[in-house]
Amino acid sequence: MKNFIITLVVLIIAGVGIYLLAKSSSKVDLTNNQNVSTTTPSGQIATSTVNQKNPDETIIGKSVQGRDITAYHYGTGSTELLFVGGIHGGYEWNTVLLAYQTMDYLKQNLNLIPSNIKVTIIPVLNPDGLNKIVGTAGRFTTANVPSPISATVAGRFNANNVDLSRNFDCNWQVTGTWQNKTVSGGSKVFSEPESLAMKNYVETSKPIAIVTWYSAAGGIYASSCNNGVSAETNTITKKYADASGYPAYDSFDFYETTGDMVNWFAKINIPAISVLLTNHTDVEWTKNLAGIQALLKYYTK
């Protein structure tokens, strides 16, 4: 009888151990990604996906058609400097190529990034718009781009035909202006998943400054939202302009812009500039590399 009781106790202990082990194993993330959720200052839940195979990549959201919007990180510092390309997708495809060229340069020259800085690059904020024109939401070459430039106009907008840089919370309107055309600003501020992804990422990561590449006007434009240009924005506008050779401007005054992304950055007190390439085909690498290096030097501690 005594042996029977001992055997029974051993079997119970072994059973409990196997159960706990199985329960623990069921919680292991078998994917390469891990969702990280935080609450933004506006009270919304921001979910980004860290690539466990490559932690230097973060999927900050999805496009209308379900394509990843990815942020790539270089350096390990606590001061984040953010660069954004491709908000106007396939219409401003040269900004995407500039972003990828910057990524390749940083990857090969990580030692040039100051120890206190982390550079983040979002090469394609509008992947559906890029895919409309070049047939992919990722890397491409100029051979993939149709001509003339009028063939790329549809790629300016996302899959809902919204101009993403008219969908942010600075003087937002349902309809906006682009050159002499009326464009959609979305049904409400941040109605589009791409602009909401950017909002959530920026409110969570709080970069020290943001540079957004556009084309084409050939200049550096400071940001503001009805409260004047901040001293820090003035400083980085001048730093990038002086190094690159682009002229600097206090504002973009060619036509009224409502719901502008970079002006919304200013509204939430993040220094931000718009770098407009001179045309729709060239990346003007030498100019922009000089501007990037000037900001890295400025924010070095």
VOVO-449359 format. One record per residue (C-alpha): residue in one letter; x, y, z; residue number from 0. Coordinates in pm, 1 decimal, decimal comma. Example, Ala and Ser with C-alpha at 12.3 -4.5 7.8 and 13.67 -1.06 7.14 Angstrom:
2
res:xx:yy:zz:n
A:1230,0:-450,0:780,0:0
S:1367,0:-106,0:714,0:1
***
This chain:
301
res:xx:yy:zz:n
M:0,0:0,0:0,0:0
K:282,0:235,9:92,4:1
N:453,0:173,6:-243,4:2
F:126,4:236,8:-423,2:3
I:85,6:577,7:-253,9:4
I:444,6:674,1:-332,5:5
T:396,4:575,8:-697,6:6
L:73,0:774,8:-713,8:7
V:238,7:1089,4:-570,1:8
V:525,2:1062,7:-820,5:9
L:279,2:1031,6:-1109,3:10
I:83,1:1336,8:-989,6:11
I:400,5:1547,5:-959,2:12
A:517,0:1437,9:-1303,9:13
G:177,1:1519,7:-1451,3:14
V:174,1:1866,8:-1300,5:15
G:525,6:1928,5:-1434,3:16
I:430,6:1822,7:-1787,2:17
Y:120,9:2048,3:-1777,1:18
L:317,4:2353,9:-1665,4:19
L:583,0:2291,6:-1929,9:20
A:319,9:2262,0:-2204,9:21
K:145,1:2577,0:-2087,2:22
S:472,4:2770,0:-2086,4:23
S:562,6:2646,0:-2434,9:24
S:227,1:2754,5:-2572,8:25
K:316,9:3114,3:-2485,6:26
V:635,9:3116,1:-2688,7:27
D:610,4:3344,0:-2995,2:28
L:690,0:3114,6:-3285,2:29
T:694,8:3401,5:-3536,0:30
N:978,4:3638,6:-3609,8:31
N:772,1:3940,5:-3504,1:32
Q:655,8:4075,4:-3171,6:33
N:375,9:4327,1:-3132,2:34
V:448,0:4613,6:-2895,3:35
S:152,3:4827,8:-2787,6:36
T:169,7:5161,2:-2611,0:37
T:-79,3:5440,1:-2545,3:38
T:-15,0:5765,0:-2730,8:39
P:-71,3:6106,5:-2567,9:40
S:-398,0:6132,3:-2762,1:41
G:-522,3:5813,3:-2595,4:42
Q:-505,5:5592,1:-2904,7:43
I:-339,5:5253,1:-2899,3:44
A:-27,2:5249,1:-3113,8:45
T:82,5:4904,6:-3221,1:46
S:414,5:4849,1:-3391,4:47
T:573,4:4519,2:-3481,4:48
V:937,7:4461,4:-3399,3:49
N:1104,6:4212,0:-3633,0:50
Q:1262,8:3957,3:-3399,7:51
K:1488,5:3830,7:-3678,6:52
N:1605,5:4187,7:-3739,4:53
P:1530,2:4418,1:-3444,0:54
D:1655,1:4715,3:-3646,8:55
E:1324,1:4711,7:-3835,2:56
T:983,9:4814,3:-3703,5:57
I:657,9:4776,5:-3894,4:58
I:474,5:5090,5:-3784,2:59
G:149,4:5008,0:-3961,7:60
K:-23,9:4883,2:-4274,1:61
S:-146,6:5061,3:-4586,0:62
V:-505,8:5053,8:-4711,1:63
Q:-420,6:4745,5:-4916,6:64
G:-235,2:4578,8:-4630,5:65
R:124,9:4654,5:-4723,4:66
D:379,1:4703,3:-4444,2:67
I:502,1:5051,2:-4358,2:68
T:848,4:4987,9:-4219,1:69
A:1089,3:5201,2:-4017,1:70
Y:1458,5:5109,0:-4032,2:71
H:1691,8:5200,7:-3746,4:72
Y:2065,3:5275,3:-3752,6:73
G:2269,8:5344,3:-3443,0:74
T:2180,5:5281,0:-3081,9:75
G:2159,8:5625,6:-2927,1:76
S:1864,6:5761,7:-2731,5:77
T:1826,6:6067,9:-2955,4:78
E:1619,3:5968,9:-3259,2:79
L:1650,0:6159,9:-3585,7:80
L:1373,9:6061,9:-3829,7:81
F:1377,1:6079,7:-4211,5:82
V:1067,0:6009,5:-4421,9:83
G:1033,4:5943,1:-4795,7:84
G:757,1:5839,3:-5030,0:85
I:458,8:6011,5:-4870,2:86
H:347,2:6076,6:-5227,5:87
G:432,9:5727,1:-5341,6:88
G:503,4:5672,6:-5707,6:89
Y:462,4:6037,8:-5802,0:90
E:764,3:6133,9:-5591,7:91
W:951,2:5807,4:-5643,4:92
N:1289,1:5980,7:-5633,4:93
T:1237,8:6052,2:-5262,7:94
V:1205,2:5676,3:-5207,9:95
L:1529,4:5608,9:-5394,6:96
L:1699,0:5880,2:-5187,7:97
A:1575,3:5713,3:-4868,4:98
Y:1708,1:5373,4:-4978,1:99
Q:2041,3:5523,4:-5079,6:100
T:2067,2:5684,4:-4736,6:101
M:1988,2:5349,6:-4572,8:102
D:2260,7:5175,8:-4773,2:103
Y:2510,2:5447,7:-4684,5:104
L:2434,3:5429,7:-4312,1:105
K:2449,5:5050,1:-4309,6:106
Q:2797,6:5064,7:-4460,3:107
N:2909,5:5351,6:-4235,2:108
L:2757,7:5283,3:-3895,0:109
N:3071,5:5420,0:-3731,6:110
L:2979,7:5765,1:-3863,4:111
I:2661,0:5776,0:-3654,8:112
P:2736,6:5948,1:-3321,8:113
S:2691,1:5726,1:-3015,7:114
N:2401,6:5931,6:-2879,3:115
I:2199,2:5916,8:-3203,4:116
K:1965,9:5665,1:-3362,2:117
V:1872,8:5742,3:-3722,6:118
T:1533,8:5610,7:-3831,6:119
I:1427,6:5605,1:-4196,1:120
I:1078,4:5535,2:-4326,4:121
P:1150,4:5504,3:-4699,6:122
V:791,1:5454,9:-4819,5:123
L:503,4:5605,1:-4621,6:124
N:263,6:5544,3:-4911,8:125
P:343,1:5190,4:-5034,2:126
D:15,1:5151,7:-5225,9:127
G:86,6:5471,5:-5417,3:128
L:436,8:5350,9:-5500,9:129
N:308,8:5012,1:-5611,6:130
K:58,4:5178,9:-5848,2:131
I:346,4:5319,9:-6051,3:132
V:649,4:5091,5:-6022,2:133
G:478,3:4759,7:-5949,1:134
T:632,1:4709,8:-5605,7:135
A:618,5:4866,8:-5262,3:136
G:986,7:4794,3:-5200,0:137
R:1312,8:4855,1:-5379,8:138
F:1302,3:4935,1:-5749,8:139
T:1512,1:5102,8:-6018,1:140
T:1444,9:5387,4:-6257,2:141
A:1377,8:5125,3:-6525,1:142
N:1052,6:5046,9:-6340,4:143
V:926,3:5404,3:-6367,8:144
P:695,2:5493,2:-6657,6:145
S:719,8:5816,2:-6852,5:146
P:613,8:6090,2:-6900,9:147
I:567,5:6229,4:-6549,9:148
S:191,4:6251,0:-6608,4:149
A:189,1:5869,9:-6597,5:150
T:296,9:5882,7:-6232,2:151
V:38,4:6127,7:-6096,4:152
A:-201,8:5857,3:-5973,5:153
G:75,2:5731,7:-5745,0:154
R:62,6:6051,9:-5539,6:155
F:-248,0:5924,3:-5362,5:156
N:-312,2:5619,7:-5147,5:157
A:-553,4:5340,6:-5241,0:158
N:-845,9:5551,2:-5112,5:159
N:-735,4:5829,8:-5349,1:160
V:-646,4:6051,7:-5051,9:161
D:-347,7:6286,2:-5053,1:162
L:-179,0:6174,3:-4731,4:163
S:-14,9:6511,7:-4676,3:164
R:-363,0:6666,7:-4657,6:165
N:-480,7:6422,6:-4387,5:166
F:-298,9:6554,1:-4079,0:167
D:-428,7:6773,2:-3798,3:168
C:-310,5:7119,2:-3901,4:169
N:-578,6:7331,5:-4070,6:170
W:-730,6:7009,9:-4204,9:171
Q:-1014,4:7021,8:-4460,0:172
V:-1209,8:6749,3:-4638,0:173
T:-1072,3:6878,2:-4966,6:174
G:-730,5:7027,3:-5016,0:175
T:-527,3:7187,0:-5290,0:176
W:-237,5:7049,6:-5489,0:177
Q:-105,4:7296,4:-5745,1:178
N:-426,4:7401,7:-5923,5:179
K:-614,3:7080,3:-5844,3:180
T:-860,1:6984,5:-5571,8:181
V:-759,7:6669,0:-5384,4:182
S:-912,0:6461,8:-5106,0:183
G:-797,3:6524,2:-4751,8:184
G:-982,4:6217,2:-4624,1:185
S:-1307,7:6191,0:-4432,0:186
K:-1147,3:6322,9:-4112,3:187
V:-801,0:6386,9:-3972,3:188
F:-596,4:6067,5:-3966,5:189
S:-871,0:5877,7:-4148,3:190
E:-605,3:5693,0:-4350,1:191
P:-407,0:5403,1:-4201,2:192
E:-81,3:5543,0:-4338,9:193
S:-117,3:5884,7:-4172,6:194
L:-242,6:5723,9:-3851,3:195
A:61,2:5493,9:-3848,0:196
M:287,4:5796,7:-3874,1:197
K:96,5:5978,2:-3600,2:198
N:118,7:5683,5:-3363,3:199
Y:486,6:5623,1:-3431,7:200
V:587,6:5985,1:-3380,8:201
E:380,6:6030,8:-3065,1:202
T:538,8:5717,7:-2921,4:203
S:902,3:5754,1:-3032,0:204
K:923,4:6134,4:-2991,8:205
P:1210,0:6203,3:-3236,2:206
I:1418,9:6510,4:-3170,7:207
A:1370,3:6628,2:-3530,3:208
I:1212,4:6508,0:-3854,8:209
V:1316,0:6553,9:-4217,6:210
T:1062,8:6469,2:-4489,5:211
W:1174,5:6442,4:-4851,4:212
Y:940,3:6568,5:-5124,6:213
S:975,9:6676,9:-5487,4:214
A:995,8:6904,9:-5666,9:215
A:1074,9:7267,7:-5587,9:216
G:1442,0:7269,1:-5487,3:217
G:1447,5:7408,3:-5135,2:218
I:1433,0:7355,5:-4759,3:219
Y:1104,1:7463,6:-4602,7:220
A:1050,3:7523,1:-4232,2:221
S:733,2:7399,1:-4061,3:222
S:474,7:7576,5:-3850,6:223
C:104,2:7552,7:-3767,6:224
N:-34,1:7901,1:-3701,2:225
N:220,3:7973,5:-3428,5:226
G:530,3:8076,4:-3620,0:227
V:848,9:7883,8:-3688,7:228
S:1022,4:7760,7:-3374,3:229
A:1381,5:7857,3:-3304,2:230
E:1494,6:7493,8:-3332,2:231
T:1318,2:7447,5:-3665,5:232
N:1484,5:7765,0:-3792,3:233
T:1818,8:7624,6:-3684,8:234
I:1787,0:7287,5:-3859,0:235
T:1642,8:7454,1:-4169,5:236
K:1955,7:7666,3:-4191,6:237
K:2189,5:7375,0:-4107,0:238
Y:2050,8:7153,4:-4384,1:239
A:2030,7:7440,7:-4634,3:240
D:2381,1:7571,9:-4572,9:241
A:2535,3:7224,4:-4601,8:242
S:2334,3:7111,3:-4904,4:243
G:2325,8:7431,8:-5103,8:244
Y:1944,8:7433,3:-5128,7:245
P:1783,4:7770,6:-5055,6:246
A:1595,1:7798,8:-4724,3:247
Y:1240,5:7926,8:-4682,4:248
D:1025,7:8006,4:-4379,8:249
S:717,2:7852,3:-4537,9:250
F:575,5:7687,6:-4847,7:251
D:368,1:7958,3:-5016,3:252
F:312,4:7833,6:-5370,8:253
Y:-47,6:7745,9:-5282,7:254
E:-249,3:7679,1:-4968,5:255
T:-169,7:7350,9:-4796,8:256
T:-416,0:7208,5:-4545,8:257
G:-367,0:6898,9:-4333,2:258
D:7,1:6905,2:-4401,1:259
M:212,7:6636,7:-4227,5:260
V:524,0:6841,8:-4155,1:261
N:320,6:7133,0:-4020,2:262
W:145,2:6886,6:-3788,3:263
F:485,8:6785,6:-3656,0:264
A:536,1:7152,1:-3567,5:265
K:194,3:7160,6:-3398,8:266
I:305,4:6885,6:-3158,8:267
N:635,0:7068,8:-3100,0:268
I:871,3:6852,2:-3300,9:269
P:1117,8:7050,3:-3514,0:270
A:1063,3:6943,9:-3874,0:271
I:1160,8:7047,2:-4224,7:272
S:1051,3:6961,1:-4575,5:273
V:1334,5:6897,8:-4820,5:274
L:1201,0:6939,8:-5173,2:275
L:1425,7:6789,1:-5438,2:276
T:1476,9:7000,4:-5748,9:277
N:1296,2:6769,0:-5990,8:278
H:1106,8:6438,6:-6000,0:279
T:1394,4:6221,6:-6123,6:280
D:1718,5:6297,6:-5938,3:281
V:1805,4:6207,7:-5578,8:282
E:2071,7:6481,9:-5558,0:283
W:2276,5:6256,6:-5336,6:284
T:2572,6:6485,6:-5272,5:285
K:2347,4:6769,4:-5158,8:286
N:2136,6:6554,4:-4929,4:287
L:2425,7:6359,5:-4782,2:288
A:2579,6:6690,6:-4680,6:289
G:2251,6:6797,5:-4521,2:290
I:2216,9:6468,0:-4333,7:291
Q:2574,2:6489,8:-4206,1:292
A:2515,2:6847,3:-4089,5:293
L:2219,1:6738,6:-3875,6:294
L:2410,0:6441,0:-3733,7:295
K:2690,2:6675,7:-3633,3:296
Y:2446,6:6928,5:-3488,1:297
Y:2277,1:6671,0:-3264,5:298
T:2601,7:6506,9:-3149,4:299
K:2672,2:6534,3:-2779,3:300
***
